[in-house]
Structure formats: C-alpha cells, structure tokens
Amino acid sequence: MLTEVEAPSFLATRRGKLTLALLCAIAFLDFVDGSITNVALPTIRNSLHFSLDGLQWVPSAYLLTYGGFMLLGGRLADLFGRRRVLVTGILIIGISSMVGGFAQSAGVLIAARLMQGLGAALTLPAALSILTTKFAEGRDRHTALGAWGGIAGLASAAGVLLGGLLVEGPGWRWVMFVNPIACALVLLPVFRLIEGERGRRRLANFDGLGALLVTGGMLLLVYALVRAPIAGWESARTVGELAGAFALLAAFLLNELRQREPLAPLSIFRINGLGFSNLTQLVAFAGVLALFFFLTLYMQNVLGYSPLQTGLAWLPLCFAVAISAGIAAQLLSRVGTRPVIVVGAVIAAAGLYMLSRIPVDGSYVADLLPGTLVLAVGGAAVFVGVTTAANAGVPADKAGLAAALLNASQQLGGALGLAIFTAVATSRTNHLLASGTPVAHAQTSGFQRGLLLGSIFLLVSAVIALRATNTRGETEKPAVEAEPEVPLAA
C-alpha cells in the first residue's frame, strides 16, 4: 500500500545499509559494462577478425539496446513489479555475457552485447526506482542518491581500469566472463533484501502500441547517432534514420495522449524539476563522456600506454569521484540541488578545458592528472544533484518511469556527444593529415577539439540547470511504499 506519512529512517537499519549496497552494486554492474570493453578493443579485433568499421559495434551495440529499451524497462518495472523485472534483467546480463565470453565470431559477440544492453535497460531503472521508493525524501534519499551518483561516475573510470587489468591478465574474454560471476553474487541478496510485488496492472491493459513506438523510435534514434560519424551527417541515410526516429517518437506522444492507461503518462513532466533535470543530464553527460573516449585514445595512440597503464591512469579519478559524491550529497540538504548542479558543471567544464590543452609529448602528472581530478569533482556533483532533483516528488507508481527517463537522457546524451565530438575531432585530424602534419600531432589536435567542445557542453548544462527547481527534500513528501519487516535470513 501507499501511505502519505514520512517513513522512519530505513538507512539507519542494517537492512537499509545492505539494501543500498546491493542496489549500488547492481548499478555498478550496468554502468561498468559501458566502458569495460574499450581498452580491450584492439585485442578483440585481432582475436575475432573484426573489420575496423565493425569494431565500433562492440561498445555501440550495448549503447543501442541500453538506450533503446530504457523507457520500456522502467515502465515495466512500475507495472509488473520491480523485483521481477530486476531479476529478469540480471539473468539476461549474465547469460548474454557468458555467450559473449565464448564467442568465436564477431557476429556472436555483437549479439551478446546487444542482449547485455537489453538486460541493463531492464535492470537499471528497476534498481533506481527501488532506491527512490525505499529511502524516504530528505537525508536518507540524499545519502542514497549520493552513493548512486558516485557509483555512476566511478563505474565509467573503473571499467577502463578493470578492462586493462583483465586484458593483460587472463585475457579479453574475462571482460565478459566477470559478469556471470557478479550476477550470481547479487541474485541471492536480491531475493533476501527486496520484497516481491504483485503486478500493478493486468497484461490486458498494457499499452502495446506505445511500447512498440517508443522502443522503435529510441532504437532508431540511438542507431542513427552512433552511425552518423561514419555515414555522414548530411547523408540521405542519416537524415532518413533521424526523420524516422522523430516520426515514431511523435506518434508515441500522440498515442499516449489517447490511451486510457498509457505506457508513459505525460503528466509525469508536471513534476517540478524533472524536465530540466533530464535535459541537464543529457547535455552534461555528452560532455563528460568525451573525457573517457578521447583521453583513452590519446593515452594509447599518442603516449603509447599499455592497456594496464591506461586503466591505472584512471584510478585517481575513481577516488575523486567517490569523495566528491559524498560531499555533494551532504550539501543537498543545505543549499539544494540547483547550486550543486550549476557549480559542479562549471567546475567540470574547467577540468575538461584544462584537458583540451594536452600536448603531443604530454606528461601524466602535469597534463592529465590535474584536469581529470577537477572534472571528477565537478562531474560527481552534477550527477548526484541531477539524480536527486529528477526523483524528488515522484509518486511511487511512476518511480520506474522517472528512473528510466533520467537514464535514457544519459544514454542519448552519450550517443549524441560521441557522434558530434567524433565528427569534429575526425574532421580536424583528417584536415591536418592531408596537409602533411605528423600522425601524432594530427590526432592530438583532433582530441583537443573534441575535449574543448565537451567543456562547452558542460557550460551549457550549467545554464540549463539554472532553470531547474531547487530541491532540498525536506518539504517534498511524495508517497512512500510501506515496507514490511522481513528477516534477513529465510
């Protein structure tokens, strides 16, 4: 049942702490899969005989289904029970990762990555909606979302580190094999700590047309963005794909307005903070993702780092993200989400600008470390603030949808950012190569352009955040699910 009373501190209990740790572990599993294969790409290409064009689908296949099915996954969690959808997603990730680890051809690995993305699209919004319905608005929610935001930033860097360790250790296949082990470890605690729910709607009332339209539109949109740098932004193929995606999404909106029980009730956008928070997330994540993409290439292709050295180079950023996320979570109750997001985005933009000045003969301590630490401090604050603002005041029966919207904006931002920044960087590099510039100098100049554009995106996200509602949490009293006390041991 739903009550309008302020729940006692769930986080103060042993069960609450274990639940938060479990949900963050599940989030880490999903987030890390987006970057763990990046360092392994050269090895994977040689092992499975990928073409250069086909190799990009190892990371992009995950992004495609992750972003494409996110809204559907979040709403399914609201309609049919969050634990049920969460467990389904975890099983899909584990099985598909096992298949990918044993893959003997490029096609099988790409198919496995597509299924991994589908599993993550079910898992992540379910996990975040469980968090927002279990931890009451206020200090508990801020602390829990602070941990979640820290994990989001930490996982991207940790993925590169883990990828480097595994590639130079047991081999690239363990980039896939670690997932089934992790999935097995979290499944039992899921059943022990998270109560099952009855389906909130009957299947007969499910908005099947809306599901088809939004999933098809999102898949086509992400696919078009991923392929645009290769096919060309002005090509008939790219224009046609983008037009088709927007037509499907427009049809989805019209369908939702006419449905008695829509898949995604548009009334959710009346909740203060949701719209601008999602837009801030989209633009900011586009900028931040440029960091991992371009600097990883810079370290390996220009500075000659090994996969392990590249992974270890991200370790200080991991610690900085964790510390910054904890501080940002404590500031939310005092100053609210808007100042945390705006200041964080400006700091992150400054860090990315510092990195846009990387030289060909760069030094890690002088040229990479300062900028990555500055960006880590600001970026973590942005993600903690945005996640809190986007979930404030959301009713329990729409928590999955709100979580899905936030994560979908992140994935779309990442796809859009990489498409734009890669095109800009490649154009600059090709121009210099055509004029006889040495390869290392041409590549570095391209990376500089991409990183500079990323810093501009972060500044734009700060401006957008000025329009967002300043949520402190104490005055917000959304419905909270009453949780029965269930013993930890069955």
N, C-alpha and C positions, 0 to 999 in steps of 0.2 A: 504494500500500500504506500501511498504518498502522504506525507504529513507536512504541515507548514511550520513546524516547530524547529528551533535551532537544535541540532543534534549535539550531544556531548562530544568531547574530543576523541575521535576514533584513532587519530595518530598517536595519542598518548598511551594507547594499549599495545601490548606485544603483538596482537593480531594485526593492528593497524600498521605497525612498522614493517612487519613481514609482508603485508599486502602491498605496501608502497615499494618495497624492494623487489617483489615479484613483478609488478607492473613495469617498473623501470628496466628490469632485466629483459622483459618481453620487448619493450620499446628499443632497447639497445640492439637486440637481435634483428629487428626490422631495419633500423637506421644503418647499422653497420654493413648490411648486405648491399647497400647502395654504393659503397666505396671500396669494399674489401677486394674486389676483382681488379681494380685499376692498376695496381702495381704488378699484378700477375699477367697483364695483357700480352707483353712480348713473349713470355714463356708459353702461354696458351696458344698464341698464334703459331709458334713453331711446332708445338705438340699435336695440334689438331688441324694444321694446314689451313688456317683461316686466310681469306683474302684480306687486304688492307681495308677495303670497304665493309666487308662482313664483320671485321673485328669490333667495330664500334657497337655492334648489337649485343655484345656481352654485357656492357653496362646499360645500354639503352633499352634492351628487352625488359629488364627489371623495371626501369622507369616507366615504360609504356603501360604495362598492366597495373603497376602500382598506382599511377595517377589515373588511369582509365577506369578502374573498378572502385576507386576510393569512396565516392559518394554512395554507390550501391552497397558497399560493405558497411559503411556507417549506418545507413538506414536499416539494413537487415539486422544489425545488432539491436536497434531500437524495437523492431517489430517482432523478432523471433527469439530474443534472449541473447544477452551479451556473452555469457559464458559459452553458449552453444556455438556462436559464430567465432569466438576467440579460439576455442579448441579446434574447430574446423580449419581455421587459418594456420594454426601451428602445425597441424598434421600435413597440410599441403606444403608448407615450407620444408618440413623435414623430409618428406618423400621426394619432392622435386629436387632437393639438394643432393640426396643420395643418388638419384638418377644422373644429375649433372656431374657428380664426382666420378662416376664410372663411364662418362661419355667417351665414345671413341670417334665421334664426328662432330663437326661444327654445328650441324643442324640439331643434334640431340642436346648439346649444351645450351644453345639459344632457346630451345623449347623449355628446358629446365628453368632457365632464367625467367621466361615468361610466366611460368607457374609459380616461381618464387614471388614474383611481383603480385600475382593474384592472392597468394596466401598472406602477404604483408598488407594488402588492401583490405582484407577481412580482419586481420589481427590488430592493426594499429588503432583504428577508430574505436574498435570494441574495447581495447585496453584503456585508451584515454577517457572514454565515456564511463567506464567502471571507476576510474580515478575520480572524475568530477562528481559522480553520484555518491561515492563512499565518503569522501572528505568534504566536510561542511565548509561553506563560504566563510572566508576570514583567514585566520592564521594557519589553520590546518590545510586549507586549499592552497594558500600561498606557498607553504613549505613543500607540499606535494608537487605542485606545478613547477616550483623552483628546481626540485630534483629532476622532474621530467624534462624541463628545458635544458638543464645541464647535460643530461644524457643525450639529448638531440644534438647538441654541439659536439659533445665528447665522441660520439659514435663515428662521425664522419672522419675525424682525425685518427681515431683508434682503428678504423677499418683499414686505413693505409698502413698503419704500424703492424697490425696483425697480418695483413696481406704480405708485407715484406718478410716478416718472421717465418710465415708458412712456406712461401716460395723458396726461400733459401734454406729451409729446414726440410720437412718431409715432402715438399713438392706442391705444385699449384693445385692438385686435386683436393688437398686438405682445406683450401679456401672454401670448397663446397662441403667437405665431409664434417667440418666443425658444426654445421647447422643441425644435422640429425642428433648429434650428441646434446647440443644446447636445448633442442626441442624436447628431448626425452627428459632432461633435467627439470624443465619448467612445467611439464604436464601434470605431474602428481601434485605439486603445490597449487596449481590452478583449481583442482577439484577439492583440495583441502581448505583453501582460503576464500574462494569465490563461490557464493551460493548460486545455484541454478535458478533460472527464471522460467515461468511459463511464457509461451509465445503471447505477445500482446495483441496480435491480430491473426485472424484466420487467413489461410492461403487464398481463399476465395476473394478476399478484399485486397489482395496485393496488386499494386499498380504496375502490372507487367509492361505496358506500353511505355510508361515513364522510365522504367528500368532499362529497357532496350534503347530508348532515345538518349538518355544521359550517358550510358556506358558507351554506346556507339560514338556519340559526339566527343566524349573525353578521349577515347582511344584514338580517334581520327585526329583530334587536335594535337595530342602529345606526339603522335607519329609524324604529323606534318612539321612540328617544331624540331623534332630530332633529325629529320631528313633534309630540312631546309638548307643547312650549310653545304650539303653535298649536291642536292638537286638544283640549288639556286633559288633565292627568294623571289625572283621575278619569273621563274619558270611556270609554264602552264600547269604542271603537276602540283607544285606547291600552292599556287593560287587556288586551284580546284580543290585540293585537300582542305585548305583553311576555310574556303567558302562552304564546303560540305559539312565541316565540323560546326561552324556557326549556325548553319541551317538546322542541323539536328538539335543543337542546344536551344535554339529559338523555338523549335517545335516542342521540345521538352517543357519549356516555360509555359507555352500555351496549353499543353496537356495538363500541367499541374494546376493551372487556374480553373480548369474544367472538371477536375477529379474531385469526387466527394471525399476520398481518402488518398490524397496524393503521396507519392513516394517521398518527396521533399517539400513539405509545406513551406510556401514562400513567406509565410508570416514570421518565420524564424529571423528574417532580416529586420524585423521591427525591434529586436532586442538590441539595446544600446551597446555600441562597441563592436558588434560582430562584423559588420561590413567593412569598416575602416581597418579593423584589426587584421582581417583576412587580406585586404589589399596591401597593407604594410608588410605582412609576412611574404606575400608573393614577390614584391619588389625587392625586399631586403634579402631574401634567400637567393634570388637571382644574382645579387652582388656577392654574397658570401661564397656561393659555390664556385665562383671564378677563382677564389683563393686555392682551393684544393686541386682544381683541374689544371690551371696554368703553372702553379708552383711545383706540382709533382712532375710535370713535363720539363720544367726548367731545371729541376734538380737532376733528373736522369739524363736528359738530352744535351744540356749545356754544361752543367757542372760535373757530369759523369758519375753521379751517385749510384750505388747499387740499390736493389730493391730494399734490402735491410737498412742501409743508410738513410734512404728516403723515408722509410717508416719511422725510424728513430728520430728523424728531424722533426716529426710532428708531436713528439712526446711532451715538450714543454707546453704546447698549446692545449693538450689534454688537461694538464693540471690547472692552467689559467682559466679554462672554461669552467671547471668544477668549482673553483674558488669564486669566480665572478657570479656564477649562477646562484650560489648560496647567499652572497651579499645582496644581489638583486632581489631575491625572494624576501629578504628581511626589510628591504626598502619599500616594498609594495604597500605595506600597511601604513607606512609613514607618509609617503608622498604620492602614492597612487601609480597606476600603470603608465599614464601618458609621459611623465617626466623620465621614467626609467627607460621607456622605449626610445624617446627622442634623443636623450643624451647618449644612450647606448649606440644608436645608429650613427650619430655624429662621430663618436669615438671609433667605431668600426670603420667608418669611411676614412678616417685619418690613418688607421692602420693599413688599409688597402692602398691608400695613396702612397704611403711610405714604400710599400712593396712594389708599386708600379715603377719605381726608380732602380730596380735591380740591374746591376751591370753584368756584362758577359763573364768577367772574371770575379764573380761575386764571392763573398765570404759569408758563411752561415751565421757567425756571431754578429758581424757588422751589418749585413744586408738583409738577412732573412728573419732572424730571431726577434729583433725589436718590433717589426711590423706585425708578425704573427701574434705576438703577445698582446699588442694593442688591439688588434682586431678580435682576438679571443675574448678580451674583457668586454668590449662593446657588443659583440655578436651574441654572447651568452645573455647579456642583459636584455637585448631585443627579444630573443626567443622566449625567455621567462615572462617578460611583460606582455607580449602578444598572446601567448598561450593563456595567461590568466585573464586578460581582457576579453578574449574571444569566447571564453567559457563562463564568464560571470553572468548570472541571472538566467542561464539556460534551463528550462524545465527538464526534469529527469527523463521524460519520454522523448526528448529530442536531443539528448546528450550525444548519442552516436552520430547524428547528423551534423551537429556543431563540430564535433571532433573531426569528422570526415571533411567538412568544408575547410577547416584550418589546414589539415594535412594535404588536401588537394591543392590548395593555394601554394603550399610549399613545393609540391612536385611540379606544378605548372610553372612556378617561378624558376625552378631549377632548369626545366626544359627550355623555357623562353630565354633565360640568361645564357645558357650554353650555346643556344642557336645563334643569338645575336653576337655574343663575345667571340665565339669561334670564327664567325664570318669576318668580323673586324680584324681579329688577330691574323687570320689566314691571308686576308687581303693585304695587310701591311707586310707580312713576311714574303709573300709572292712578289710584291712590287719591288722589295729590296733585292730579292734573289735575281729578278730579271735585270736589275741594274748592276749586277756583279758583286753584291755585298756577300761576304762570307756567311756560311750557313748559320753558325752560332750567333753572329750579330743579328742576322735577319730574324731568327727565331726569337731571340731575346726582345727585340723591338716589338714583335707581334705580341708577345706575352705582356709587355709593358702597356700596350694599347688596351688589351683585354682587361687587365687589372685596373687601369685608370677608369675605364668605363664602369667597372664594377663598383668603384668608390663613388662614382656619380649616382648610380642606382641607390646606394645606401643613403646618400644625402636626400634623394627624392623620397625614400621611405620615411625619413625623419620628418619631412614636410607633411606627408600624408598622415603620419601619426599625430600631428598637431590637431587633426580633426576628430580623432578618436575620443570616446568617452573616457574620462579619468576614473578608473575603477579602483576603489580602495578595498572593497569587500565587506566591511563591517555593516554597511547599510543595505547590502544586497541579501535578500532572503528567498532564494528560489526553493522549489520543492526538493527535498532530500529524501532519498529512499530510506525507509526504516530497515535496518539490518538486524536480523535475528542473531543471537549469540549462538555460534556453532563451535563445538570443541575443536581444537586444533588437530587432535588425533581422533581418527574414526574408531 
